[in-house]
Amino acid sequence: MSLTRAQLQSEANTNLADNTTGAITPALLRTLINDILSNIATLADSDTIAGLKTMTPPIFSGLSGVLLGNGLSAVTALTNAQLAALVPQGKITITAAAVNLNATGDTAFAIALPSGFTRYKVSELHVSHASLSLTTAQIGLYTGTLQGGVNIVAQTLTGITQTATDTNLNAYSATIVDSGTRSYNDANLYLNVGTVQGAAATADFTLIITPLP
């Protein structure tokens, strides 16, 4: 039997009155306890709780229905598009270590997007951990090999003149062409050394992209 809060309070007031005459009996106490336990069991088995405010669309773009927690209701599996709308947008970091800057050619960045994402923006390209002062070597970033396709970072000197850690000018952040207005779906991007250093030289490159649905 399911009782309201008011009914349980009334039962408690009746069965547990001031005990000046020995009127509270084990049977009355047992009845009240059983009714409380019955209500708790009914509440745990129910899919809904009266009086609770539920979330209704639009809570997140692309989602529909109501999400309930604490074991109250099974949650239907979300589609990739719904998951993409629910999960905050993040970024992906791809690295290329010890790239040879004394030979022209390409180093490929393989782009792997999470499920539900089909495109991306190029957010950042960083150069660090150079083996020497890069006074001559020039690099660029492209959608095609050998400086083909779309130019994302124009061929440029890095400006790195220091190699010691914690020192200014020991790293470089490239300028991204159309960084806020262009998206891509290429499976690879190509770091191209267009002008060599003229001596043995290496550096680490870090590409950061923002996935888009």
TORZA-611150 format. One record per atom (N, C-alpha, C): residue number from 1; residue in one letter; x negated, y, z. Coordinates in steps of 0.02 Angstrom, whole numbers, plus 50000, padded with zeros to 5 digits. Example, Ala and Ser with C-alpha at 12.3 -4.5 7.8 and 13.67 -1.06 7.14 Angstrom:
TORZA-611150
[1,'A',[49340,49716,50390]]
[1,'A',[49385,49775,50390]]
[1,'A',[49340,49835,50390]]
[2,'S',[49358,49888,50354]]
[2,'S',[49316,49947,50357]]
[2,'S',[49355,50002,50394]]
//
This chain:
TORZA-611150
[1,'M',[49958,49940,50000]]
[1,'M',[50000,50000,50000]]
[1,'M',[49956,50062,50000]]
[2,'S',[49970,50108,49956]]
[2,'S',[49931,50170,49951]]
[2,'S',[49969,50226,49985]]
[3,'L',[49937,50259,50033]]
[3,'L',[49967,50313,50070]]
[3,'L',[49932,50379,50055]]
[4,'T',[49971,50433,50059]]
[4,'T',[49941,50498,50050]]
[4,'T',[49904,50518,50113]]
[5,'R',[49867,50571,50108]]
[5,'R',[49831,50596,50167]]
[5,'R',[49880,50616,50222]]
[6,'A',[49935,50648,50203]]
[6,'A',[49984,50670,50252]]
[6,'A',[50016,50610,50287]]
[7,'Q',[50028,50556,50248]]
[7,'Q',[50058,50496,50278]]
[7,'Q',[50011,50463,50328]]
[8,'L',[49945,50461,50310]]
[8,'L',[49897,50433,50356]]
[8,'L',[49891,50475,50420]]
[9,'Q',[49894,50541,50413]]
[9,'Q',[49890,50584,50471]]
[9,'Q',[49951,50575,50516]]
[10,'S',[50010,50567,50485]]
[10,'S',[50071,50556,50523]]
[10,'S',[50068,50490,50561]]
[11,'E',[50042,50438,50526]]
[11,'E',[50036,50373,50559]]
[11,'E',[49988,50375,50618]]
[12,'A',[49933,50412,50610]]
[12,'A',[49884,50418,50664]]
[12,'A',[49915,50455,50724]]
[13,'N',[49953,50508,50710]]
[13,'N',[49984,50546,50764]]
[13,'N',[50036,50504,50802]]
[14,'T',[50071,50461,50764]]
[14,'T',[50122,50420,50796]]
[14,'T',[50093,50362,50835]]
[15,'N',[50047,50326,50804]]
[15,'N',[50019,50265,50835]]
[15,'N',[49966,50280,50888]]
[16,'L',[49933,50338,50880]]
[16,'L',[49879,50355,50928]]
[16,'L',[49897,50417,50967]]
[17,'A',[49957,50418,50993]]
[17,'A',[49978,50475,51035]]
[17,'A',[49938,50475,51100]]
[18,'D',[49946,50530,51139]]
[18,'D',[49910,50534,51203]]
[18,'D',[49923,50471,51244]]
[19,'N',[49872,50436,51262]]
[19,'N',[49879,50370,51294]]
[19,'N',[49885,50377,51370]]
[20,'T',[49942,50406,51391]]
[20,'T',[49954,50413,51463]]
[20,'T',[49997,50359,51491]]
[21,'T',[50028,50320,51446]]
[21,'T',[50074,50268,51470]]
[21,'T',[50056,50199,51443]]
[22,'G',[49996,50193,51413]]
[22,'G',[49975,50129,51385]]
[22,'G',[50012,50111,51322]]
[23,'A',[50034,50164,51285]]
[23,'A',[50074,50152,51224]]
[23,'A',[50033,50131,51164]]
[24,'I',[49967,50144,51165]]
[24,'I',[49924,50125,51109]]
[24,'I',[49907,50051,51116]]
[25,'T',[49931,50011,51070]]
[25,'T',[49920,49939,51072]]
[25,'T',[49871,49918,51018]]
[26,'P',[49840,49860,51025]]
[26,'P',[49796,49835,50972]]
[26,'P',[49831,49830,50905]]
[27,'A',[49895,49812,50905]]
[27,'A',[49932,49804,50842]]
[27,'A',[49939,49871,50806]]
[28,'L',[49954,49925,50845]]
[28,'L',[49962,49991,50814]]
[28,'L',[49895,50015,50786]]
[29,'L',[49841,50005,50825]]
[29,'L',[49775,50025,50802]]
[29,'L',[49754,49986,50740]]
[30,'R',[49768,49920,50741]]
[30,'R',[49751,49878,50684]]
[30,'R',[49790,49899,50621]]
[31,'T',[49853,49919,50628]]
[31,'T',[49893,49941,50571]]
[31,'T',[49863,50004,50540]]
[32,'L',[49843,50052,50581]]
[32,'L',[49813,50113,50554]]
[32,'L',[49748,50099,50518]]
[33,'I',[49705,50058,50549]]
[33,'I',[49640,50043,50518]]
[33,'I',[49650,50007,50452]]
[34,'N',[49696,49959,50449]]
[34,'N',[49709,49923,50387]]
[34,'N',[49735,49968,50332]]
[35,'D',[49777,50016,50351]]
[35,'D',[49803,50063,50301]]
[35,'D',[49747,50107,50273]]
[36,'I',[49701,50129,50317]]
[36,'I',[49645,50170,50294]]
[36,'I',[49600,50129,50247]]
[37,'L',[49585,50067,50266]]
[37,'L',[49543,50024,50224]]
[37,'L',[49577,50010,50157]]
[38,'S',[49642,50000,50158]]
[38,'S',[49679,49988,50096]]
[38,'S',[49675,50047,50050]]
[39,'N',[49680,50107,50078]]
[39,'N',[49675,50168,50036]]
[39,'N',[49605,50175,50007]]
[40,'I',[49553,50159,50045]]
[40,'I',[49484,50163,50020]]
[40,'I',[49475,50115,49963]]
[41,'A',[49500,50053,49969]]
[41,'A',[49494,50003,49916]]
[41,'A',[49531,50025,49853]]
[42,'T',[49590,50055,49862]]
[42,'T',[49629,50079,49805]]
[42,'T',[49592,50134,49769]]
[43,'L',[49560,50179,49807]]
[43,'L',[49523,50234,49778]]
[43,'L',[49463,50209,49737]]
[44,'A',[49427,50158,49764]]
[44,'A',[49368,50131,49729]]
[44,'A',[49387,50096,49665]]
[45,'D',[49447,50065,49662]]
[45,'D',[49467,50028,49603]]
[45,'D',[49499,50072,49549]]
[46,'S',[49515,50134,49567]]
[46,'S',[49551,50177,49521]]
[46,'S',[49504,50209,49471]]
[47,'D',[49530,50222,49410]]
[47,'D',[49491,50256,49359]]
[47,'D',[49493,50331,49366]]
[48,'T',[49541,50356,49403]]
[48,'T',[49549,50428,49412]]
[48,'T',[49562,50443,49485]]
[49,'I',[49546,50504,49505]]
[49,'I',[49559,50526,49573]]
[49,'I',[49600,50590,49568]]
[50,'A',[49659,50589,49598]]
[50,'A',[49703,50647,49595]]
[50,'A',[49669,50707,49628]]
[51,'G',[49673,50764,49594]]
[51,'G',[49645,50825,49623]]
[51,'G',[49576,50842,49599]]
[52,'L',[49539,50793,49571]]
[52,'L',[49472,50808,49546]]
[52,'L',[49476,50842,49478]]
[53,'K',[49435,50891,49468]]
[53,'K',[49434,50927,49404]]
[53,'K',[49389,50889,49357]]
[54,'T',[49415,50869,49300]]
[54,'T',[49376,50832,49250]]
[54,'T',[49351,50880,49197]]
[55,'M',[49297,50859,49162]]
[55,'M',[49269,50899,49108]]
[55,'M',[49307,50885,49044]]
[56,'T',[49329,50936,49011]]
[56,'T',[49363,50928,48948]]
[56,'T',[49326,50966,48894]]
[57,'P',[49330,50944,48831]]
[57,'P',[49293,50978,48778]]
[57,'P',[49315,51050,48771]]
[58,'P',[49272,51095,48746]]
[58,'P',[49204,51079,48726]]
[58,'P',[49154,51092,48783]]
[59,'I',[49125,51038,48809]]
[59,'I',[49071,51044,48858]]
[59,'I',[49005,51048,48821]]
[60,'F',[48995,51003,48772]]
[60,'F',[48936,51004,48729]]
[60,'F',[48960,51000,48657]]
[61,'S',[48927,51035,48614]]
[61,'S',[48946,51034,48544]]
[61,'S',[48943,50963,48516]]
[62,'G',[48998,50941,48485]]
[62,'G',[48999,50876,48453]]
[62,'G',[49025,50820,48498]]
[63,'L',[49036,50834,48563]]
[63,'L',[49060,50782,48608]]
[63,'L',[49136,50787,48615]]
[64,'S',[49168,50732,48630]]
[64,'S',[49239,50732,48642]]
[64,'S',[49256,50687,48700]]
[65,'G',[49313,50698,48730]]
[65,'G',[49334,50655,48785]]
[65,'G',[49310,50679,48852]]
[66,'V',[49314,50635,48901]]
[66,'V',[49296,50652,48970]]
[66,'V',[49242,50605,48994]]
[67,'L',[49191,50632,49027]]
[67,'L',[49138,50591,49056]]
[67,'L',[49149,50586,49131]]
[68,'L',[49153,50524,49158]]
[68,'L',[49162,50513,49229]]
[68,'L',[49101,50476,49256]]
[69,'G',[49082,50491,49318]]
[69,'G',[49023,50459,49348]]
[69,'G',[49041,50418,49409]]
[70,'N',[48990,50397,49446]]
[70,'N',[48998,50359,49508]]
[70,'N',[49038,50295,49498]]
[71,'G',[49032,50263,49440]]
[71,'G',[49065,50200,49429]]
[71,'G',[49140,50204,49418]]
[72,'L',[49166,50264,49409]]
[72,'L',[49238,50271,49402]]
[72,'L',[49263,50251,49333]]
[73,'S',[49220,50258,49283]]
[73,'S',[49243,50241,49216]]
[73,'S',[49182,50226,49172]]
[74,'A',[49191,50177,49127]]
[74,'A',[49137,50162,49080]]
[74,'A',[49131,50218,49030]]
[75,'V',[49069,50236,49013]]
[75,'V',[49056,50290,48965]]
[75,'V',[49044,50260,48896]]
[76,'T',[49082,50281,48847]]
[76,'T',[49074,50256,48779]]
[76,'T',[49006,50278,48751]]
[77,'A',[48973,50234,48715]]
[77,'A',[48908,50250,48686]]
[77,'A',[48914,50311,48640]]
[78,'L',[48865,50357,48646]]
[78,'L',[48866,50417,48606]]
[78,'L',[48834,50404,48538]]
[79,'T',[48858,50441,48488]]
[79,'T',[48827,50437,48422]]
[79,'T',[48762,50476,48424]]
[80,'N',[48720,50469,48372]]
[80,'N',[48658,50506,48369]]
[80,'N',[48670,50581,48369]]
[81,'A',[48721,50603,48333]]
[81,'A',[48736,50674,48330]]
[81,'A',[48758,50700,48399]]
[82,'Q',[48798,50660,48435]]
[82,'Q',[48820,50681,48501]]
[82,'Q',[48761,50682,48550]]
[83,'L',[48717,50632,48544]]
[83,'L',[48658,50631,48588]]
[83,'L',[48614,50691,48575]]
[84,'A',[48605,50709,48511]]
[84,'A',[48564,50767,48494]]
[84,'A',[48593,50831,48523]]
[85,'A',[48661,50835,48525]]
[85,'A',[48694,50893,48553]]
[85,'A',[48688,50895,48629]]
[86,'L',[48686,50836,48660]]
[86,'L',[48685,50832,48733]]
[86,'L',[48616,50844,48762]]
[87,'V',[48564,50817,48730]]
[87,'V',[48496,50820,48757]]
[87,'V',[48464,50887,48737]]
[88,'P',[48434,50922,48785]]
[88,'P',[48402,50985,48769]]
[88,'P',[48348,50976,48716]]
[89,'Q',[48342,51026,48673]]
[89,'Q',[48294,51022,48618]]
[89,'Q',[48223,51026,48645]]
[90,'G',[48179,50981,48622]]
[90,'G',[48110,50982,48644]]
[90,'G',[48064,50989,48584]]
[91,'K',[47999,50978,48596]]
[91,'K',[47949,50983,48543]]
[91,'K',[47906,50920,48543]]
[92,'I',[47875,50907,48486]]
[92,'I',[47832,50849,48477]]
[92,'I',[47762,50873,48461]]
[93,'T',[47713,50843,48495]]
[93,'T',[47643,50861,48485]]
[93,'T',[47607,50804,48448]]
[94,'I',[47571,50822,48394]]
[94,'I',[47533,50774,48355]]
[94,'I',[47461,50799,48351]]
[95,'T',[47414,50755,48364]]
[95,'T',[47344,50777,48366]]
[95,'T',[47301,50741,48314]]
[96,'A',[47248,50775,48294]]
[96,'A',[47196,50746,48251]]
[96,'A',[47130,50765,48282]]
[97,'A',[47094,50716,48307]]
[97,'A',[47032,50729,48343]]
[97,'A',[46971,50725,48298]]
[98,'A',[46922,50766,48313]]
[98,'A',[46856,50765,48280]]
[98,'A',[46862,50766,48204]]
[99,'V',[46902,50813,48179]]
[99,'V',[46909,50821,48106]]
[99,'V',[46843,50847,48077]]
[100,'N',[46819,50816,48024]]
[100,'N',[46756,50836,47992]]
[100,'N',[46767,50901,47954]]
[101,'L',[46732,50954,47975]]
[101,'L',[46738,51020,47944]]
[101,'L',[46680,51034,47896]]
[102,'N',[46641,50983,47882]]
[102,'N',[46586,50992,47834]]
[102,'N',[46599,50951,47771]]
[103,'A',[46662,50935,47758]]
[103,'A',[46681,50901,47696]]
[103,'A',[46752,50923,47678]]
[104,'T',[46761,50941,47615]]
[104,'T',[46828,50961,47594]]
[104,'T',[46874,50899,47592]]
[105,'G',[46939,50912,47599]]
[105,'G',[46986,50856,47596]]
[105,'G',[47041,50864,47648]]
[106,'D',[47083,50812,47652]]
[106,'D',[47143,50814,47693]]
[106,'D',[47139,50767,47753]]
[107,'T',[47172,50788,47806]]
[107,'T',[47188,50746,47863]]
[107,'T',[47263,50747,47872]]
[108,'A',[47295,50689,47871]]
[108,'A',[47369,50686,47872]]
[108,'A',[47394,50686,47944]]
[109,'F',[47447,50725,47955]]
[109,'F',[47487,50721,48016]]
[109,'F',[47550,50682,48000]]
[110,'A',[47558,50623,48027]]
[110,'A',[47619,50583,48016]]
[110,'A',[47674,50608,48061]]
[111,'I',[47731,50624,48032]]
[111,'I',[47788,50652,48069]]
[111,'I',[47837,50597,48086]]
[112,'A',[47848,50584,48150]]
[112,'A',[47897,50534,48172]]
[112,'A',[47949,50571,48215]]
[113,'L',[48011,50574,48190]]
[113,'L',[48064,50610,48224]]
[113,'L',[48106,50562,48267]]
[114,'P',[48134,50587,48322]]
[114,'P',[48178,50545,48363]]
[114,'P',[48243,50528,48325]]
[115,'S',[48277,50476,48347]]
[115,'S',[48341,50458,48317]]
[115,'S',[48389,50516,48324]]
[116,'G',[48426,50530,48269]]
[116,'G',[48474,50585,48269]]
[116,'G',[48446,50649,48242]]
[117,'F',[48381,50651,48226]]
[117,'F',[48349,50711,48198]]
[117,'F',[48322,50694,48128]]
[118,'T',[48332,50740,48081]]
[118,'T',[48312,50728,48011]]
[118,'T',[48265,50782,47985]]
[119,'R',[48259,50837,48020]]
[119,'R',[48217,50892,47997]]
[119,'R',[48176,50919,48056]]
[120,'Y',[48133,50967,48041]]
[120,'Y',[48094,50997,48095]]
[120,'Y',[48067,51065,48073]]
[121,'K',[48050,51105,48121]]
[121,'K',[48013,51167,48109]]
[121,'K',[47942,51159,48132]]
[122,'V',[47895,51189,48097]]
[122,'V',[47825,51190,48120]]
[122,'V',[47818,51248,48167]]
[123,'S',[47804,51234,48230]]
[123,'S',[47802,51286,48281]]
[123,'S',[47732,51314,48293]]
[124,'E',[47682,51268,48296]]
[124,'E',[47615,51291,48314]]
[124,'E',[47562,51245,48283]]
[125,'L',[47503,51273,48270]]
[125,'L',[47444,51234,48251]]
[125,'L',[47385,51264,48289]]
[126,'H',[47352,51222,48330]]
[126,'H',[47297,51245,48372]]
[126,'H',[47233,51209,48354]]
[127,'V',[47177,51245,48359]]
[127,'V',[47110,51216,48348]]
[127,'V',[47071,51223,48413]]
[128,'S',[47036,51170,48433]]
[128,'S',[46998,51173,48495]]
[128,'S',[46941,51122,48492]]
[129,'H',[46898,51124,48544]]
[129,'H',[46844,51075,48553]]
[129,'H',[46799,51072,48491]]
[130,'A',[46782,51131,48465]]
[130,'A',[46736,51133,48408]]
[130,'A',[46666,51114,48430]]
[131,'S',[46630,51081,48385]]
[131,'S',[46563,51058,48403]]
[131,'S',[46511,51114,48397]]
[132,'L',[46528,51167,48360]]
[132,'L',[46484,51225,48354]]
[132,'L',[46525,51286,48333]]
[133,'S',[46493,51343,48328]]
[133,'S',[46526,51404,48307]]
[133,'S',[46548,51397,48234]]
[134,'L',[46613,51405,48221]]
[134,'L',[46639,51393,48153]]
[134,'L',[46641,51459,48115]]
[135,'T',[46585,51475,48085]]
[135,'T',[46577,51539,48051]]
[135,'T',[46596,51537,47977]]
[136,'T',[46602,51476,47949]]
[136,'T',[46614,51470,47877]]
[136,'T',[46675,51428,47860]]
[137,'A',[46686,51374,47896]]
[137,'A',[46738,51326,47879]]
[137,'A',[46807,51360,47879]]
[138,'Q',[46847,51343,47828]]
[138,'Q',[46916,51368,47823]]
[138,'Q',[46964,51309,47817]]
[139,'I',[47020,51316,47851]]
[139,'I',[47071,51262,47851]]
[139,'I',[47139,51291,47834]]
[140,'G',[47183,51247,47809]]
[140,'G',[47252,51266,47796]]
[140,'G',[47297,51205,47807]]
[141,'L',[47362,51216,47807]]
[141,'L',[47411,51162,47818]]
[141,'L',[47462,51163,47762]]
[142,'Y',[47478,51104,47734]]
[142,'Y',[47520,51100,47674]]
[142,'Y',[47568,51039,47680]]
[143,'T',[47620,51041,47639]]
[143,'T',[47665,50984,47635]]
[143,'T',[47640,50931,47587]]
[144,'G',[47592,50949,47544]]
[144,'G',[47564,50903,47495]]
[144,'G',[47489,50897,47503]]
[145,'T',[47461,50847,47470]]
[145,'T',[47388,50837,47473]]
[145,'T',[47352,50888,47431]]
[146,'L',[47289,50899,47449]]
[146,'L',[47244,50943,47410]]
[146,'L',[47275,51012,47398]]
[147,'Q',[47302,51040,47452]]
[147,'Q',[47332,51107,47452]]
[147,'Q',[47394,51111,47408]]
[148,'G',[47428,51054,47399]]
[148,'G',[47489,51052,47359]]
[148,'G',[47551,51063,47403]]
[149,'G',[47608,51071,47369]]
[149,'G',[47671,51081,47404]]
[149,'G',[47676,51150,47434]]
[150,'V',[47711,51154,47491]]
[150,'V',[47721,51218,47525]]
[150,'V',[47663,51233,47571]]
[151,'N',[47639,51295,47568]]
[151,'N',[47585,51317,47611]]
[151,'N',[47614,51339,47679]]
[152,'I',[47596,51303,47731]]
[152,'I',[47622,51318,47798]]
[152,'I',[47573,51361,47838]]
[153,'V',[47509,51347,47831]]
[153,'V',[47456,51390,47859]]
[153,'V',[47407,51405,47803]]
[154,'A',[47398,51469,47788]]
[154,'A',[47352,51488,47734]]
[154,'A',[47280,51472,47753]]
[155,'Q',[47240,51457,47701]]
[155,'Q',[47169,51445,47713]]
[155,'Q',[47138,51503,47751]]
[156,'T',[47106,51487,47808]]
[156,'T',[47082,51540,47851]]
[156,'T',[47024,51517,47893]]
[157,'L',[46982,51564,47913]]
[157,'L',[46931,51551,47963]]
[157,'L',[46964,51544,48031]]
[158,'T',[46938,51501,48074]]
[158,'T',[46968,51492,48140]]
[158,'T',[46948,51546,48189]]
[159,'G',[46892,51577,48178]]
[159,'G',[46870,51629,48225]]
[159,'G',[46839,51600,48289]]
[160,'I',[46828,51534,48290]]
[160,'I',[46797,51504,48349]]
[160,'I',[46722,51516,48348]]
[161,'T',[46697,51548,48401]]
[161,'T',[46625,51562,48404]]
[161,'T',[46593,51533,48467]]
[162,'Q',[46635,51503,48511]]
[162,'Q',[46609,51476,48573]]
[162,'Q',[46629,51402,48579]]
[163,'T',[46588,51363,48612]]
[163,'T',[46602,51292,48621]]
[163,'T',[46610,51272,48694]]
[164,'A',[46588,51315,48740]]
[164,'A',[46592,51299,48811]]
[164,'A',[46664,51304,48835]]
[165,'T',[46684,51261,48882]]
[165,'T',[46751,51263,48909]]
[165,'T',[46761,51326,48951]]
[166,'D',[46824,51346,48959]]
[166,'D',[46842,51405,48998]]
[166,'D',[46810,51469,48971]]
[167,'T',[46798,51471,48906]]
[167,'T',[46766,51528,48875]]
[167,'T',[46810,51557,48820]]
[168,'N',[46817,51623,48818]]
[168,'N',[46856,51654,48766]]
[168,'N',[46826,51639,48697]]
[169,'L',[46870,51632,48647]]
[169,'L',[46852,51618,48578]]
[169,'L',[46827,51546,48568]]
[170,'N',[46846,51500,48614]]
[170,'N',[46830,51430,48603]]
[170,'N',[46890,51391,48575]]
[171,'A',[46944,51427,48559]]
[171,'A',[47003,51396,48530]]
[171,'A',[47037,51446,48484]]
[172,'Y',[47084,51421,48443]]
[172,'Y',[47117,51464,48393]]
[172,'Y',[47188,51438,48381]]
[173,'S',[47234,51485,48375]]
[173,'S',[47304,51469,48358]]
[173,'S',[47319,51500,48290]]
[174,'A',[47337,51457,48242]]
[174,'A',[47348,51480,48174]]
[174,'A',[47415,51516,48166]]
[175,'T',[47419,51558,48116]]
[175,'T',[47481,51591,48099]]
[175,'T',[47522,51546,48053]]
[176,'I',[47584,51531,48073]]
[176,'I',[47628,51487,48035]]
[176,'I',[47670,51529,47986]]
[177,'V',[47667,51513,47923]]
[177,'V',[47706,51549,47872]]
[177,'V',[47780,51531,47882]]
[178,'D',[47823,51581,47884]]
[178,'D',[47896,51571,47890]]
[178,'D',[47913,51526,47950]]
[179,'S',[47879,51538,48006]]
[179,'S',[47887,51493,48063]]
[179,'S',[47958,51491,48091]]
[180,'G',[47994,51547,48087]]
[180,'G',[48060,51549,48115]]
[180,'G',[48116,51540,48065]]
[181,'T',[48099,51533,48001]]
[181,'T',[48151,51533,47949]]
[181,'T',[48147,51474,47901]]
[182,'R',[48103,51426,47912]]
[182,'R',[48096,51370,47865]]
[182,'R',[48093,51304,47903]]
[183,'S',[48130,51254,47879]]
[183,'S',[48127,51187,47907]]
[183,'S',[48102,51138,47855]]
[184,'Y',[48079,51079,47877]]
[184,'Y',[48049,51029,47833]]
[184,'Y',[48077,50960,47848]]
[185,'N',[48072,50916,47799]]
[185,'N',[48087,50845,47811]]
[185,'N',[48033,50799,47783]]
[186,'D',[47974,50828,47770]]
[186,'D',[47917,50789,47744]]
[186,'D',[47892,50739,47795]]
[187,'A',[47876,50678,47773]]
[187,'A',[47852,50626,47818]]
[187,'A',[47781,50638,47841]]
[188,'N',[47743,50678,47802]]
[188,'N',[47674,50695,47820]]
[188,'N',[47661,50768,47805]]
[189,'L',[47620,50798,47847]]
[189,'L',[47592,50864,47832]]
[189,'L',[47516,50856,47829]]
[190,'Y',[47483,50898,47789]]
[190,'Y',[47413,50887,47774]]
[190,'Y',[47370,50947,47794]]
[191,'L',[47324,50934,47841]]
[191,'L',[47274,50983,47860]]
[191,'L',[47219,50980,47808]]
[192,'N',[47205,51035,47775]]
[192,'N',[47156,51035,47721]]
[192,'N',[47096,51079,47738]]
[193,'V',[47036,51050,47732]]
[193,'V',[46975,51090,47737]]
[193,'V',[46958,51114,47667]]
[194,'G',[46967,51179,47656]]
[194,'G',[46955,51208,47590]]
[194,'G',[46884,51232,47580]]
[195,'T',[46853,51256,47634]]
[195,'T',[46783,51279,47632]]
[195,'T',[46746,51246,47689]]
[196,'V',[46689,51214,47673]]
[196,'V',[46652,51176,47724]]
[196,'V',[46610,51223,47767]]
[197,'Q',[46589,51198,47824]]
[197,'Q',[46549,51237,47870]]
[197,'Q',[46477,51247,47845]]
[198,'G',[46451,51197,47808]]
[198,'G',[46382,51201,47785]]
[198,'G',[46334,51167,47833]]
[199,'A',[46360,51139,47886]]
[199,'A',[46321,51100,47934]]
[199,'A',[46370,51053,47969]]
[200,'A',[46344,51000,47999]]
[200,'A',[46388,50953,48033]]
[200,'A',[46431,50988,48085]]
[201,'A',[46496,50980,48079]]
[201,'A',[46542,51015,48125]]
[201,'A',[46607,50977,48129]]
[202,'T',[46635,50975,48189]]
[202,'T',[46701,50944,48199]]
[202,'T',[46742,50988,48246]]
[203,'A',[46808,50975,48246]]
[203,'A',[46853,51010,48292]]
[203,'A',[46916,50968,48299]]
[204,'D',[46953,50979,48354]]
[204,'D',[47017,50945,48365]]
[204,'D',[47074,50992,48345]]
[205,'F',[47126,50961,48315]]
[205,'F',[47184,50999,48293]]
[205,'F',[47247,50972,48326]]
[206,'T',[47290,51018,48347]]
[206,'T',[47353,51000,48380]]
[206,'T',[47410,51034,48343]]
[207,'L',[47454,50992,48315]]
[207,'L',[47513,51017,48279]]
[207,'L',[47574,51008,48324]]
[208,'I',[47615,51059,48330]]
[208,'I',[47676,51055,48371]]
[208,'I',[47736,51072,48327]]
[209,'I',[47785,51026,48326]]
[209,'I',[47844,51035,48286]]
[209,'I',[47906,51032,48331]]
[210,'T',[47960,51064,48307]]
[210,'T',[48024,51064,48342]]
[210,'T',[48075,51024,48301]]
[211,'P',[48098,50966,48326]]
[211,'P',[48146,50925,48288]]
[211,'P',[48213,50961,48281]]
[212,'L',[48246,50950,48224]]
[212,'L',[48312,50979,48210]]
[212,'L',[48359,50923,48187]]
[213,'P',[48423,50926,48206]]
[213,'P',[48471,50873,48183]]
[213,'P',[48479,50874,48108]]
//
